[in-house]
């Protein structure tokens, strides 16, 4: 499941080397924040400025662009506890994140976690 501890470890090679050690030691917390499409565009615009100015590994300098996308709260937030619950459900369902009428969604429409 995306953002499970197993998923994070499997993607370590995509993270710059200096930041891998604390992750290997599980010295992190997980947070998933959902935003609207307008909020996502604001974040992408700020990220573009950070990338163009080569500030990816300079978070203190990159903060100059924080005002470009801080006028909103995430639509929804999930922390470690909620992600652990979602992962347990994912595993319980045999690796499926979809709900069906059989597994608890009364209308039978698919809902992803």
N, C-alpha and C positions, 0 to 999 in steps of 0.2 A: 504494500500500500504506500502511495506517495506520502512522504514525511514520516513514515515509520522509522524507528531507529535503524532497522535493516536497510531501508531505502537510503537513508542518510549515509551510512557506511559504504554502500555500493557506489555512491557518487562522490566520494572523497577526492578522487583523482581530478575532479573538475574544480576543486578549490585550491587556491594558491597554497603552496607548501607551508608557509609559516602559520597558517590558520588550521592545518590538519591535526596537529598534536592535541589541542584541547578537545577536538571532536572525537578523536580516537579514545580519549580518556572519559568521554561522555560528560564533559564539562560544558554543557549547553542546555538551554531550554528551547522547546519548540513553540512557535507561534505562527498561526495561519490567520491572515486577515483578508477578508473579502471586501472588495471595493466595487463601486459602480463603474460603468464604462467611462464616465466623465472623470471620476477620480483616477482611474487607471491611466487615462491620457495625461493627466497632470503629473503622475508619477513617472511616466515614460519621458515626458518633456524634461523633467528634472534629471532623470537618469542620463538622457542624451547629453545634457550640459556637463554632467560629471564625467562621462566617457570622453567627450571632446576635449575637456580640460585635463584629462589623464589623472583623475583624482580617485580612482576606484580603491586604491590602497591608502588613501589619505582622508579618512572619514571626517576629521576635524575641519579640513579645508572644504570638503564637499558640503558641509553644513550651510555654506553661503547660499545654496540652492534650496534649502529646506523650506523657505517661505513660499517657493513656487508650488508646493503641494501640501501645505499643512493646514489649510482652511477647512478641513473635513475630518471626520472620524470614520474609521472603517465601518462598512455596512454590517459586518459581523466578525467576531473574534473567536478563535479557538486556541486554547493553550494545551500544555502537556496532558492534563487530565482528560480533556475532551478527545484529543487525538488518540490516547490510549484506549478509550472507550470505543472509538470508531474502528481502531485496529482490531480490537477483540471481536466486534461485530463482523468485520471483514473476514477474519479467520473463521469465525463460527459459521459463516455462510459459504465457506469453501473458497474464499478469495473473490467473492462477488460483492461489490459495493452497492448493488441495485436492490431496492425493495420491490417486492411484488405483492399481490393480494395475499398470497400464501405466507409471506414473511412479515406481514404487519401493516402494510400500507393499505388502508381500507378501500381506496379507489383503484388500487392496482397500477397506479402510474409509477414510473421509475423515479427514484430519488437517489441522488448520489451523495456520498459523504466526502 
